[in-house]
Amino acid sequence: MESSTDATMKKVFECKLCRLTAPYSYYGQKPPNTHSIVLLEECYILKDPFTPNKDKFLILGSQCSLCRTLVCVGQDCSLFYSKRFCLPCVYENIEEFPQEICQDLDKRKAQGKSQHRKETESKT
């Protein structure tokens, strides 16, 4: 028989880079209540809390295909290029990625720096 603490325990996803935590309802490539959706990677999935439709879901994250670290899909933590990669592994293996990915990462860095400048200017 299942104890009351087991029944109330929720499965929680945690990004090892940004520490985002969220309960997840499914792990895999074929989310429940979807008819013809098959994801390209094994993902941690949450039923969309903002809609009553059972077939809507949010992808929280996945494992880095190189180091197996759990990472969220946030642009500061990972990218998907045929597989999920954490940004530390991307930078460590940047020569293995196409030029377009390198350019996209450069844009992200520039946007992050300008956002940081705006935040520090508004505090003064």
Helices and strands as residue ranges (DSSP letters): H 4-8, E 12-14, E 21-23, E 26-28, E 43-47, E 57-63, E 70-72, E 78-80, E 84-86, H 87-92, G 94-96, H 99-123
